[in-house]
Amino acid sequence: MKIKSIKLPKIIVLSVIACFLSTFANSQNNLPQQKSDFWKNVRFGGGLGLSTGSNFFSATLAPSAIYQFNNTFAMGVGLNGTYNKSKNVYKSTILGGSVMGLFNPIEDIQLSAEFEQLNVNQQFEGAFSENADRNYWVPALFIGAGYRTNNVTFGVRYDLLYDEADSVYANAFVPFVRVFF
């Protein structure tokens, strides 16, 4: 048995499609406009560092952003870029990132946990050039506590994974000033 195909004029098919699309488009316009609150809860901040001394220079740029879930808890990410140079000794470039969680049990106290992963590239110069250049990754797992006033927190954090041979920090305790807007 053969089924006959029905041929409709193109104008009818195009008219039906146009009516469907216009109805669909109008129904979308009647929906209530819902704006995302996501960006209202994002706060930006970070750190800047500059140090100079006798034949020494160091600069750091460390932007970060957090998502403020509520007045008590926030999570975020950060980047870190540092350049160090000690004339005729070494120069190093440190690049990496971090993931952090912030907890405020009361308004003035901030507890934090942060995992940081940094790539360290050291090149030795001058009398120290017999030292082998190094390129390595170093992790850090910080727990910290600080006093918070408005957008600024002053505190100290401790690196649970501190390794004196590889860490970019002088010791496991690292003071911090954290600012988020």
C-alpha positions as CSV (number, residue, x, y, z in Angstrom):
1,M,0.0,0.0,0.0
2,K,1.4,3.3,-1.0
3,I,0.8,6.5,1.1
4,K,0.2,9.6,-0.8
5,S,2.2,12.6,0.2
6,I,0.4,15.9,0.7
7,K,2.1,18.9,-0.9
8,L,1.3,22.1,0.8
9,P,2.1,25.4,-0.8
10,K,5.3,27.0,0.6
11,I,3.4,30.1,1.7
12,I,1.2,28.1,4.1
13,V,4.2,26.3,5.7
14,L,6.1,29.5,6.1
15,S,3.1,31.2,7.6
16,V,2.6,28.4,10.2
17,I,6.3,28.6,11.2
18,A,6.2,32.4,11.5
19,C,3.0,32.2,13.7
20,F,4.7,29.6,15.9
21,L,7.9,31.6,16.3
22,S,6.1,34.8,17.1
23,T,3.9,33.2,19.7
24,F,7.0,31.6,21.3
25,A,8.9,34.8,21.3
26,N,6.0,36.7,22.8
27,S,5.5,34.1,25.5
28,Q,9.2,34.6,26.5
29,N,8.6,38.3,26.9
30,N,5.8,37.7,29.3
31,L,8.0,35.8,31.8
32,P,9.1,37.8,34.8
33,Q,12.7,39.1,34.5
34,Q,14.9,37.2,36.9
35,K,18.3,38.7,37.6
36,S,21.0,36.7,39.0
37,D,22.3,37.6,42.4
38,F,25.6,35.9,41.7
39,W,27.6,39.1,41.0
40,K,26.1,40.9,44.0
41,N,27.8,38.3,46.2
42,V,31.2,38.4,44.5
43,R,33.9,40.4,46.2
44,F,37.3,41.3,44.7
45,G,40.5,42.0,46.5
46,G,44.1,40.8,46.8
47,G,47.5,42.0,47.6
48,L,50.4,44.0,46.3
49,G,54.0,43.7,47.5
50,L,57.1,45.7,46.8
51,S,60.4,45.3,48.6
52,T,63.8,46.9,47.8
53,G,67.1,46.8,49.6
54,S,70.8,46.6,49.1
55,N,71.0,45.1,45.6
56,F,67.6,43.4,46.1
57,F,64.2,43.9,44.5
58,S,60.9,42.0,44.9
59,A,57.4,42.7,43.5
60,T,54.2,40.7,44.0
61,L,50.8,40.9,42.5
62,A,48.1,38.7,44.0
63,P,44.5,39.3,42.9
64,S,41.7,37.3,44.4
65,A,37.9,36.9,44.4
66,I,35.5,35.3,46.8
67,Y,31.8,34.4,46.6
68,Q,30.1,35.5,49.8
69,F,27.4,32.8,50.5
70,N,26.2,34.7,53.6
71,N,27.7,36.8,56.4
72,T,29.4,33.8,57.9
73,F,31.0,31.8,54.9
74,A,32.8,32.6,51.7
75,M,34.9,30.7,49.2
76,G,37.2,32.0,46.5
77,V,40.2,31.7,44.3
78,G,43.4,33.7,43.9
79,L,46.4,34.2,41.6
80,N,50.0,34.9,42.7
81,G,52.8,36.4,40.6
82,T,56.1,37.3,42.2
83,Y,59.5,38.4,40.8
84,N,62.6,38.5,43.0
85,K,66.1,39.6,42.0
86,S,69.2,39.7,44.2
87,K,72.0,41.3,42.1
88,N,74.7,38.9,41.1
89,V,73.1,36.1,43.2
90,Y,69.8,35.0,41.7
91,K,66.5,35.9,40.1
92,S,63.2,34.0,40.5
93,T,59.8,34.0,39.1
94,I,56.9,32.6,41.2
95,L,53.5,31.9,39.6
96,G,50.6,30.1,41.0
97,G,47.1,30.0,42.4
98,S,45.0,29.2,45.4
99,V,41.6,28.1,46.6
100,M,40.4,29.5,49.9
101,G,37.5,29.3,52.4
102,L,36.7,32.0,54.9
103,F,34.5,31.5,58.0
104,N,33.4,34.3,60.4
105,P,32.0,32.7,63.6
106,I,31.5,36.3,64.9
107,E,31.7,39.5,63.0
108,D,35.2,40.5,64.2
109,I,36.9,37.1,63.8
110,Q,37.8,35.4,60.5
111,L,39.1,31.9,60.3
112,S,40.5,30.7,57.0
113,A,41.8,27.7,55.1
114,E,43.7,28.0,51.9
115,F,45.5,25.6,49.5
116,E,48.2,27.3,47.4
117,Q,50.2,25.8,44.6
118,L,53.2,27.7,43.3
119,N,55.7,27.2,40.5
120,V,59.1,28.5,41.4
121,N,61.7,29.2,38.7
122,Q,65.2,30.1,40.1
123,Q,68.2,31.2,38.1
124,F,71.5,31.7,39.8
125,E,74.0,34.3,38.6
126,G,77.6,35.5,39.2
127,A,79.6,33.7,41.9
128,F,76.5,31.5,42.5
129,S,76.1,30.3,38.9
130,E,77.6,26.9,39.8
131,N,74.3,26.3,41.7
132,A,71.9,24.4,39.5
133,D,69.0,26.4,38.3
134,R,65.7,25.1,39.7
135,N,62.1,24.9,38.5
136,Y,59.7,23.1,40.8
137,W,56.2,23.2,42.3
138,V,55.6,23.8,46.0
139,P,52.3,23.3,47.7
140,A,51.1,25.1,50.9
141,L,48.1,24.4,53.1
142,F,47.4,27.3,55.3
143,I,45.1,27.6,58.3
144,G,44.7,31.1,59.7
145,A,42.9,33.5,62.0
146,G,42.5,37.2,61.9
147,Y,40.7,40.3,63.2
148,R,38.2,41.7,60.7
149,T,37.0,45.2,60.6
150,N,34.8,46.1,57.6
151,N,36.6,44.9,54.4
152,V,40.0,44.4,56.0
153,T,41.3,41.4,58.0
154,F,44.7,41.4,59.8
155,G,46.0,38.0,60.9
156,V,48.4,35.2,60.7
157,R,48.3,31.9,58.9
158,Y,50.3,28.7,59.4
159,D,51.5,26.4,56.5
160,L,50.8,22.8,57.5
161,L,53.0,21.6,54.5
162,Y,55.9,23.9,55.2
163,D,59.2,22.6,53.9
164,E,62.2,24.8,54.7
165,A,64.2,23.7,51.6
166,D,61.5,24.6,49.0
167,S,59.0,27.0,50.6
168,V,58.9,30.6,49.2
169,Y,58.1,31.8,52.8
170,A,60.7,32.4,55.5
171,N,58.9,30.2,58.0
172,A,55.6,28.4,58.5
173,F,53.9,31.4,60.1
174,V,52.9,34.1,57.6
175,P,51.3,37.3,58.6
176,F,48.6,38.7,56.2
177,V,46.4,41.6,55.5
178,R,43.3,40.6,53.5
179,V,41.1,43.2,51.7
180,F,37.9,42.5,49.8
181,F,35.6,45.1,48.2
